[in-house]
């Protein structure tokens, strides 16, 4: 497995799993009172996304461009996943 593939999976999988877990948990519980806790669960992958962006910048400057490209691809997938779960959570909590 290449550095690109490893970095992509290490970046994208935790962000997608946690954002889907927050959306599914909020939809099961339903209502504002129960779902607000899952909104805070959504903040965990959002913070992981920020850490991944910093890591990608560091890997770019240290010359590990394949690993940085994998992280950037994972960040793109993470942004898509977080955006979709954000809209879902706003509809559930709203």
C-alpha positions in Angstrom: 0.0 0.0 0.0 1.4 3.4 -1.0 1.9 6.4 1.2 -1.0 8.1 -0.6 -3.4 5.3 0.1 -2.4 5.0 3.8 -2.7 8.8 4.3 -6.1 8.8 2.6 -7.5 6.0 4.7 -6.1 7.3 8.0 -7.5 10.7 7.3 -10.9 10.0 5.7 -12.1 6.9 7.6 -12.3 8.4 11.2 -13.9 11.6 10.0 -16.5 9.8 7.9 -17.3 7.3 10.6 -17.7 9.9 13.4 -19.8 12.2 11.2 -22.1 9.4 10.2 -22.3 8.2 13.8 -23.4 11.7 14.9 -26.1 11.9 12.2 -27.4 8.4 12.8 -27.4 8.8 16.6 -29.3 12.1 16.3 -31.8 10.7 14.0 -32.5 7.7 16.3 -32.9 9.9 19.4 -34.7 12.7 17.6 -35.8 16.0 19.0 -33.7 18.9 20.2 -33.0 17.7 23.7 -31.7 14.3 22.7 -29.9 15.3 19.5 -28.0 18.2 20.9 -25.4 15.8 22.4 -24.8 14.3 18.9 -24.1 17.8 17.6 -21.2 17.9 20.0 -20.1 14.5 18.7 -20.0 16.2 15.3 -17.3 18.6 16.6 -14.8 15.8 17.1 -14.4 15.0 13.4 -14.4 18.7 12.6 -11.4 19.1 14.9 -9.8 16.1 13.3 -10.2 17.8 10.0 -8.4 20.9 11.2 -5.5 18.6 12.6 -5.4 16.9 9.2 -5.0 20.2 7.4 -2.1 21.2 9.6 -0.5 17.7 9.1 -0.9 18.1 5.3 0.8 21.5 5.3 3.7 20.1 7.4 4.1 17.1 5.2 4.1 19.3 2.1 6.9 21.5 3.5 9.0 18.5 4.6 8.9 17.0 1.1 6.6 14.1 1.6 4.3 15.1 -1.2 2.6 11.7 -1.7 1.6 11.5 1.9 0.4 15.1 1.8 -1.7 14.5 -1.3 -3.4 11.6 0.4 -4.2 13.7 3.4 -5.6 16.5 1.2 -7.8 13.9 -0.6 -9.0 12.7 2.9 -9.7 16.3 3.9 -11.8 16.7 0.7 -13.8 13.5 1.6 -14.1 14.7 5.2 -15.4 18.1 4.2 -18.0 16.5 2.0 -19.0 14.1 4.8 -19.1 16.8 7.5 -21.1 19.1 5.2 -23.7 16.5 4.6 -24.0 15.5 8.2 -24.2 19.2 9.2 -27.3 19.7 7.0 -28.8 16.5 8.3 -28.2 17.5 11.9 -29.6 21.0 11.4 -32.8 19.4 10.0 -33.1 16.9 12.9 -32.4 19.5 15.6 -34.0 22.4 13.8 
